[in-house]
Amino acid sequence: MVMTRPVPWVSPVLCLAVLLGGVYYAVVEAGPSPRTAGFAASLLLLAGLDVLDGRLPSPGRRLPPLDGRLWQVVLLAARIVLYLAAGALDVSGIARVLFVLVPFTAYFAFGRRTSVALGVACVASLVTVFSVRVEDWQTRSEYVSDVVMFGLGIVLSITMASVAVRERDARMRLERTMRDAEALSAERERTRLAREIHDSLGHHLTAIGIQLEKAETFADLDPGAARDALSNARWSADRALTEVRQSVRTLGRHPFRLTEALNDLIDHLNNDSLAISLDVTGDDQDRPLAPLTAVYRTAQEALTNACRHSEATHIRLSLAYEEKGASLVVTDDGRGFDLREGFGLRGMRERIAHIGGRMELASAPGRTTVSVTVPW
């Protein structure tokens, strides 16, 4: 895979250092000459190649990888030619340091193995040049030192390229992880909102529809019952609006009081044919919002099911705030219901499970029990 360089400044900085050092040496020792101008021109061309390298096709630009690799081969060959030209025109001998850039740039374009192979080839080339041009160079400390220092530069350049690639890959993995986490968080938020809409607005809209249907049915037969149904529909609409406002206040860090919300709900549902009682142990002061909301939605769904389907005459809620969490038990004396879960029961169970709680259902004629336990 063709890889772009994560540290593009290394090559231009080294070329600039070689240019300044070589030109200074040439001016001080022999004065300006066409050879010095050619040396400077070759280094400026290398800088131009670095700019071109940054504009090469890459996989991220959706161009064929082969095109990018071919361009990298051409550029690497051009660099080597310019390194050779700079070395031939340099009177100071400093230009040979440019060859440490061969394995360095190759690492990003072709990977570790190619980089190491080219690094070995560079060291071998220097040894070959010394062997051809310098008699008994192996016994002269300055040449041996040059080979050792050049080899060390090759090793350091490959190491720097390896570290840069690993750092770049780690940063890309982190970015992908963060994007995945954001996507997961968004998905969870969508699920939470869908559940909230069903458990809150869906509950009240259903109740409004039932009450309006009842009012229409009894409008002529029993005007009093029709008025009660309209009153109940109006209450459900007001309650839905209140819960929306509570959600908005919650975003502003206003506390949600579970006991108060349950009492308000029970006061509305209590009537001559249905008695609902609430027993509370402890208090909800400074309790986390998510568990309190989950318990409230469970109570709301359980009461709705009992009122609509079970023909219960008495419903009892037992709520306990404890050190490690809260528990709620809803019991009614109705005829029971089918435990096969519809969306409401499934939503209750998923909501409780999402915060690490537990929910249990038991239903038989004369006694139905819904119990939940949630941690803080």
Secondary structure, DSSP 8 states (H G I E B T S, - for coil): -----S-TTHHHHHHHHHHHHHHHHHHHHT---HHHHHHHHHHHHHHHHHHHHTTS--GGGT--HHHHHHHHHHHHHHHHHHHHHHHHH-SSSGGGGGGGHHHHHHHHHH-HHHHHHHHHHHHHHHHHHHHHHSTTGGG-HHHHHHHHHHHHHHHHHHHHHHHHHHHHHHHHHHHHHHHHHHHHHHHHHHHHHHHHIIIIIIHHHHHHHHHHHHHHHHTTT-HHHHHHHHHHHHHHHHHHHHHHHHHHHHHTT----HHHHHHHHHHHH-BTTBEEEEEEES--TT--HHHHHHHHHHHHHHHHHIIIII--SEEEEEEEE-SSEEEEEEEE-S-----S--HHHHHHHHHHHHTT-EEEEEEETTEEEEEEEEE-
